Amino acid sequence: MLINKLILAVLAAGIAGITGFTGPALAFDPGATPREAFREGYMAYKKGDTQIALDALRFAADKGSRAALWKLGQMYATGDAVVEDDLKAFQLFSRIVEEYQETEPVGRETRFISRAFVALGGYYQTGIADIVPANQIRAREFYRYSASYFGDPEAQYRLAQMYLHGQGGEENTRQAARWYMLAARKGHTAAQIMLGRLMLEGTGVRRSTVSGLMWLSIARQKRKSDTEIQSLHEQAFAAANEMERSQATALADEWISNPK
């Protein structure tokens, strides 16, 4: 089973485990449930009460809160309210993946698991200096799992990128177009742009000026201040005939009003 292979790969790195966070003193109610602790920690984080936020989130993480593990991982990955530390972020995301095979996710928990797979895929794609060597094959596996089992649009987009550029395996423009399409339909703007370009070129998919221009039009509406998208859209718009422009605009307006 792919999930077991991926988890074994994380464990093989020798840094998947993470020690308990909880210290001798807590700045919040130690009798709180993991869910209550996460909520209290997140509210403290939003208010800028860093110490309370960290204590509560770490407590919740130690008690198995996937939401807390994810939030802490993001904080360490970006240096948000803590010193940036990719190793700690990697460990936190790895723990989410490890525990995924032990307990069935409930409701909104699946999104944290899905995002953890994507985050780990990103670390394997780029590597962490002197800690995690870059491994494009493993990165593609993590993206594929999240894209397939969870339908995560960011994973689908990144997987499409790897297929398009032949990273971590064979180059396959048809597979790239397929994954871009799935992510684009979920509102992923970067995927919409790439799908539009592939359709205009006829790369990996049947050439269609109307469909390509439609996706670029949708993306432009979402990123009106992005000059690169504006330029790309204007070039495609200028190259199309009047009927193609009219059809693409109508389809884009319909999609924006009622996303498929």
N, C-alpha and C positions, 0 to 999 in steps of 0.2 A: 504494500500500500504506500502511495507516494508520501502521505503525511508522516509515516514512520521513518522513511528514508530521509526526509527533510529534518526531522527532529534529531535523528542519529547524526546527521551532518552538523547540526548546531552543537550537539554534545561533543562531537569529535574535535571541535575547535578548542575545547578545554576551558571555555570561559562562559558557558551557558548559565551556570548556577549563579545565584546571587544571595548574599547573606541577609539576615534580617536587618531591618532599618531601625526598629524601635530602640530608643535609648532609655536611660533611667528616668528622665523627666519628660512629660508631655505637656504641650500648651493647649490641650483640648481635653474633652471628657474621655478618659480611657475606657469607660464602660460602653462607648458607642459601638454599634454594629458596623461592619465594614461599609455598608451602604451609607449609613449616617456619617461615618468618618469621611468618606469620599465627598459627600455633599458639603460637609463643614469645611473640608480642605479646599474644595473648589471655590466656595464662596469667599473664603479667606484669601485665596489666590487672586480673585477678581478685585478684592478690596485693597490688595497690595500688602496684606499681612503675611509676609513670606514665611516666617518661622512657624506660625500656626498652620499655614497651608502645607508646609513640608512635613511637619509632625503628623498631621491628620492623613495626608496622602500616603505617607510611608507606613503608618499603622494599618490603613485600609489595604495597602499592597501586601503587607505581611499576612493579612487575613484572607488573601486570595481575590481581592477586588481587581478585575481586569481593567476597569475604568481607571482606577488609581495607578496601576502599572503602566497603562498607556500614557496617562497624563504626565507622570514622572519621566517616562521615556522621552516624550516630546520636549519636556523642559530641559533635560540633559542634552538632547540632540541639538537644540537651538540655543542653549545658554540663556534660557528664559527664567530669570529669578535665581538661577544657580550658575556655577561655573560650568561652561560647556564641557561635556565629557562623553565622547562617542562610545567609549568602552562601557560606561554605566548604562547608556541608552541601549546599546546592543544587548547587554545582559537583561535589561528589563523587557525588551521586546522578545528576547529568546525565552524568557520565563513564560510569557503569554502563550507562545507556541508550544512549549513543553507541556504546560498544564491543559492545553486544548485536548490532548489525547486522553487525559485522565478524567475530565469532567465535561459533560455535554453543555455547550453554551446555551444561554437562555435569552430570548428576545434581543434587546439591543446589544448584548454582549458580543454578538457575532461581528459587529462592525469593528470592535477593538481587535479581535483576532485577525480579521481580514487586513486591517491596517498594519498590524504587527508583521504579518507576512510581507507586505509591501515594503515596510521599513527595513526589514532584514534583507530583502532582495536588493534594496538600494545600497546597503552596506557591503554586501557581497559584490555588487556591480563595481563599486569604486574602491572597496577595501578600506581598512583602517590602518594607518601607518604602524608598522612593527607589531601589529596585533592580529588583524584579520586580513589575510591576503585576498586580493581581488580574485573572484571566481565567477566568470560570466555564465558558465553552465549552471552553477548553483543559483545564481541570481534569476536566471530564466525559469528555473524550477519553482522558486518561491513565487514569482509573478504569476506563473501558470496556475499554481494551486489556488491562489487568491482570486485570479480571474475566472477560473472554472467553477470552483466550489462555492465561492461567495459572490461572484458576479461583480467584483469590485472594479469600478470604472478606471481608477488610477492604475490598478494592476493591469487591466486590459490595454490601456494606453501604453504602458511601459513594455508590456509583452509585444505589442505591435511594433514598437520602436526597435526592439531586439530582432524581430523577424525581418523588418525592413532593412536593417543594417548588417544582418548576419552575425549578431553578437550572441555568444553562448550556444551556437548551433548553426544550422543551415539558414541561408537567406531564403525567405519565402514571401514574396510580395502578396500572394493571394491570402495567406494567413495574416499578414500585416493588415491588409484591407479589411478582413473579417473582424479582427479585434478592434480596429479603429471604429468600425461601424457600430459594434456593440457599445463601446464607450461613448461614441458620439450621440447615440440614441438616449443615453442617460444624462446628457447635458455636459459632457466633458469638452470644454472649449478647445483645448489643444488637439484632441482627437478629431473634432469637427473640422478644424483647419487642415489637418493632415489628410483626412478622408476627402475633403473637397479638392485638395491638390491632386491626390491619386486619381480621382474621378475625372478631373480635367485633363490629366495626362494619359489616362487609360492604363495605369500601372497597377497590376494585381486585381483589376476590376474592369468591367466594360466601361469604355470612355463615355461620359455623359456631361456635356457642358451645363445642362440645366441642373442636374443633381449636384454637380461640383460647385456651381455658383450658388445654389441653394444653401449648402453647408457653410460656405464662406460668408454668405449673407447673415446666417444665424450667428456665427462666431463674431462677426463685426458688431452686431447689435449688442452682444454681451460685453465686448471690449472696445467701446467707442473711442477710447483714448489711445489705443494701441496703433501707432503709426505703421508698423509692419503689416498688420492685418489689413489696415485701410489700403495700403499700397497694393497688396496681393489681390484684394477684392476689386479694386479699381482696374487693375490690369486685366483680370478675368472678365469684368463687366464690359470693358472696352472691346475685348476680343469676341464677345458674344453678339449675336444679332438681336434685333428688337424683340422677336418672338421668344427667344431663349431668355432674355432679360426679364420679360414680363412673366413668363412661367416660373422662373426661379424665384422672383420676388414674391409671387403669390404663394408658392409652396413654403417659402421661408416664413412669411407672415402667418400662414396657417399652422405651421409647426410651432412657432413661438407662442401662438394663442392656445394651442392644444398639443403639447409635446407627445409624440408617439411612445 
